[in-house]
Amino acid sequence: MKKSYIFALLTCLILTANVEGAENTALPRDAWPGAMSYLSQDGDLNSIIEKAQEAYNKGNHKEAVRLYRIAAERGNSLAQYRLGTRYFLGEGVNKSNEEAFKWWKRAAEQGNPDAQNNIGRMYAEGTGVKKDRQKALEWWQKAADNGSGHATHNIEMYYKYDEIYGSENDGRIAVDYDSLNDE
């Protein structure tokens, strides 16, 4: 259920609880901690991500991965992006392009432009997935539409090298890897 829906529902229940003539529809007091915990989930996830970044900055990559995974599994796109990056680079986990793709794709589907750019790059190179020129361009376009300068550069370079090497580009694409260092 969407948080905004739950918030609206709770607000309506609270407002109608003490209206004269209204049925007693207020949440029981023992239900409040769970409801409020759910509503404050984003704050908790942000705290987890901050702790993960602190661990990463101190060189404790395994702890960073553990914390990023908690937030990523709860749907946070930044944590999904950063967990994918850890897998791609092999920091705190065994390097796995397939796992990197899985986490980046989850973040990309939520509109994370860095993840969208990286998914495009993986399709362009055939890293962790089957090489697919059209999907690469589609993901880079999504990333560019969301403000990624890296993706705009990748699209430009892809077409530039396409003119030189033809439509069966053999991987000589100067893609932009800088987005991996934007943490």
Residue, then its C-alpha position, 0 to 999 in steps of 0.5 A: m500500500k502506498k504511504s500517502y494512502i495510509f497517511a490519508l486513511l489515518t488522518c480521516l480516521i483521526l478526524t472522524a473519531n471525535v465528530e459528533g454522530a460519527e461512528n467510532t472509527a478511530l484506530p485502537r491505541d495499540a495499533w498506533p505504534g505499528a502504523m506510525s512505524y510504517l509511516s516513518q519508514d523513509g526516515d529509518l531508511n535514510s538513517i540506515i543509508e547514512k550509516a552504510q555510507e559512513a561504514y563505506n567511507k571508513g573502509n568497512h565495505k561488508e558492513a556497508v553492503r549489509l546496511y545497503r541491503i536492508a534499505a534496498e530490500r525495503g525498496n529504497s532506490l538510492a540503496q539499490y543503486r549503491l548495493g548494485t555498485r558494490y556488486f559491480l566493483g566487488e567491494g564487500v561482496n564477490k564481484s557479480n555483474e548479474e547482481a549489479f544488474k539486478w539491483w541497478k534495474r530495481a533502482a532504475e525502474q524507480g527513476n534513479p538516473d545513475a542506475q538507468n545510465n549504468i543499465g544502459r551501459m551494461y546493455a551496450e557492452g553486454t556486461g551481465v546481460k545479453k548485449d542489446r543496442q536498442k535497450a542501451l539507448e532506451w535506458w540512456q534516454k531515460a537517464a538523460d531525461n532524468g538529468s544524467g549528463h553521463a547518459t547524454h554523453n553516452i548517447e552522443m558517443y554511441y552515435k559517434y562510434d556507430e558512424i565510424y564502426g557501423s551498426e554492429n558496433d564491436g564494443r568500442i564505445a567510450v562510455d562514461y564510468d564516472s557515475l560509479n564515483d558519485e557517492 
